[in-house]
Amino acid sequence: MKPHTLLFQSLLFSLLSTFAIEGAAESKIYKWVDENGKVHYSDKPIENNAKELKVNSKISKDRQLKAQADARKLINQQYKRIFTQLETEREEKQNAQGQAARQKKLIETCRQARKQLEQLQMPVRIYKPGKNGEVVFLSDEERKSEQNKLVQGINKHCSDQK
């Protein structure tokens, strides 16, 4: 059930309980049996054979106040549950969005690692910038070391990535 539906129901409960308590002294209850033998109760005589029931409708002021306090307490508990649920849903949504962003970043990192590995496997000389901006070519051992690092990283982190 959606939190806003629960909120609406609790507000409706609050209003109905207030009217029920305040109007209890004036209400009448009718009972009748339909053609199938099913017993019905209502505040209006729907059938001709409906009979008014005698109900002690006098509610003391203390009982009215207690009922209203209990209703308020239940509504407050419902609000707390609703807001806790909303907060949980918000956190779950943020976590899902964060997970999606991390997944997207991992896919891009894996794509770049595979591209670098392809470049290192080409039969051309590979260079990188030196400390002072000069061109430094990788030795065969450095190339092999870089390839091994990339393969290990790809195997560890990119097995599920394409």
C-alpha positions as CSV (number, residue, x, y, z in Angstrom):
1,M,0.0,0.0,0.0
2,K,1.3,3.4,-0.9
3,P,2.3,5.8,1.9
4,H,0.0,8.5,0.7
5,T,-2.9,6.1,0.7
6,L,-2.1,5.2,4.3
7,L,-1.9,8.9,5.1
8,F,-5.3,9.5,3.5
9,Q,-6.8,6.5,5.4
10,S,-5.5,7.7,8.7
11,L,-6.9,11.2,8.1
12,L,-10.2,9.7,7.1
13,F,-10.1,7.5,10.2
14,S,-9.5,10.6,12.3
15,L,-12.4,12.5,10.9
16,L,-14.8,9.5,11.1
17,S,-13.8,8.7,14.6
18,T,-14.4,12.3,15.7
19,F,-17.8,12.4,14.0
20,A,-18.6,9.0,15.4
21,I,-17.8,10.0,18.9
22,E,-19.6,13.4,18.7
23,G,-22.6,12.0,16.9
24,A,-23.0,8.7,18.7
25,A,-25.7,10.0,21.0
26,E,-27.9,10.9,18.0
27,S,-27.4,7.8,15.8
28,K,-29.9,5.0,15.4
29,I,-29.1,1.4,14.2
30,Y,-31.5,-0.7,12.2
31,K,-31.4,-4.5,11.7
32,W,-33.1,-6.5,9.0
33,V,-32.9,-9.9,7.3
34,D,-33.0,-10.0,3.5
35,E,-34.7,-12.6,1.3
36,N,-31.6,-14.9,1.5
37,G,-31.6,-14.9,5.3
38,K,-28.6,-12.6,5.6
39,V,-28.6,-10.2,8.5
40,H,-27.9,-6.5,7.8
41,Y,-27.2,-3.5,10.0
42,S,-27.4,0.1,8.9
43,D,-28.0,3.6,10.2
44,K,-31.0,3.9,7.9
45,P,-34.0,1.5,7.6
46,I,-33.3,0.1,4.1
47,E,-35.9,-2.7,4.2
48,N,-39.5,-2.5,5.3
49,N,-38.9,-5.2,7.9
50,A,-35.9,-3.2,9.5
51,K,-36.2,-2.9,13.2
52,E,-34.6,-0.2,15.3
53,L,-32.2,-1.6,17.8
54,K,-32.0,-0.2,21.3
55,V,-28.4,1.0,21.8
56,N,-27.0,2.7,24.8
57,S,-25.5,5.6,23.0
58,K,-24.6,7.7,25.9
59,I,-20.8,8.0,26.1
60,S,-19.3,9.7,29.0
61,K,-17.0,12.7,28.3
62,D,-14.1,10.8,29.8
63,R,-14.6,7.9,27.3
64,Q,-15.0,10.4,24.4
65,L,-11.7,12.1,25.4
66,K,-9.9,8.8,25.8
67,A,-11.2,7.6,22.4
68,Q,-10.0,10.8,20.8
69,A,-6.6,10.5,22.5
70,D,-6.3,6.9,21.3
71,A,-7.3,7.9,17.8
72,R,-4.6,10.7,17.8
73,K,-2.0,8.2,19.1
74,L,-2.8,5.7,16.4
75,I,-2.7,8.5,13.7
76,N,0.7,9.7,15.0
77,Q,2.0,6.1,14.9
78,Q,0.7,5.8,11.4
79,Y,2.4,9.1,10.4
80,K,5.7,7.8,11.8
81,R,5.4,4.5,9.9
82,I,4.6,6.4,6.7
83,F,7.5,8.8,7.0
84,T,9.9,6.0,8.0
85,Q,8.8,4.1,4.9
86,L,9.1,7.2,2.7
87,E,12.6,7.8,4.1
88,T,13.6,4.1,3.5
89,E,12.3,4.3,-0.1
90,R,14.2,7.5,-0.7
91,E,17.4,6.0,0.6
92,E,16.9,2.8,-1.5
93,K,16.4,5.0,-4.6
94,Q,19.5,7.0,-3.9
95,N,21.5,3.7,-3.3
96,A,20.1,2.4,-6.6
97,Q,21.1,5.6,-8.4
98,G,24.6,5.4,-6.8
99,Q,24.9,1.8,-7.8
100,A,23.9,2.6,-11.4
101,A,26.5,5.4,-11.5
102,R,29.2,3.1,-10.2
103,Q,28.2,0.4,-12.8
104,K,28.4,3.0,-15.6
105,K,31.8,4.2,-14.4
106,L,33.1,0.5,-14.2
107,I,31.8,-0.2,-17.8
108,E,33.7,2.9,-19.1
109,T,36.9,2.0,-17.1
110,C,36.8,-1.6,-18.5
111,R,36.3,-0.2,-22.0
112,Q,39.4,2.0,-21.6
113,A,41.4,-0.9,-20.1
114,R,40.6,-3.2,-23.1
115,K,41.5,-0.4,-25.5
116,Q,44.8,0.1,-23.8
117,L,45.5,-3.6,-23.8
118,E,44.8,-3.7,-27.6
119,Q,47.2,-0.9,-28.1
120,L,49.9,-2.6,-26.1
121,Q,49.4,-5.8,-28.1
122,M,49.9,-4.0,-31.4
123,P,53.4,-4.5,-33.1
124,V,54.4,-0.9,-32.8
125,R,56.6,1.0,-30.4
126,I,54.7,2.4,-27.5
127,Y,55.8,5.6,-25.7
128,K,54.8,7.7,-22.8
129,P,55.7,11.2,-21.7
130,G,58.7,11.5,-19.5
131,K,59.2,13.6,-16.4
132,N,60.3,16.6,-18.5
133,G,57.9,16.1,-21.3
134,E,60.3,14.1,-23.4
135,V,59.1,10.9,-25.2
136,V,60.1,7.7,-23.5
137,F,59.6,4.4,-25.3
138,L,58.5,1.3,-23.3
139,S,60.9,-1.6,-23.2
140,D,59.6,-5.1,-24.0
141,E,59.6,-5.9,-20.3
142,E,57.7,-2.7,-19.4
143,R,55.2,-3.5,-22.2
144,K,54.7,-7.0,-21.0
145,S,54.3,-5.8,-17.4
146,E,51.7,-3.2,-18.4
147,Q,49.8,-5.9,-20.4
148,N,49.8,-8.3,-17.4
149,K,48.5,-5.5,-15.1
150,L,45.7,-4.7,-17.6
151,V,44.8,-8.4,-18.1
152,Q,44.6,-9.0,-14.3
153,G,42.5,-5.9,-13.8
154,I,40.2,-6.8,-16.7
155,N,39.8,-10.4,-15.4
156,K,39.2,-9.2,-11.9
157,H,36.8,-6.3,-12.5
158,C,35.5,-6.6,-16.0
159,S,34.4,-10.2,-16.3
160,D,30.7,-9.2,-16.5
161,Q,31.4,-6.1,-18.7
162,K,31.4,-6.1,-22.5
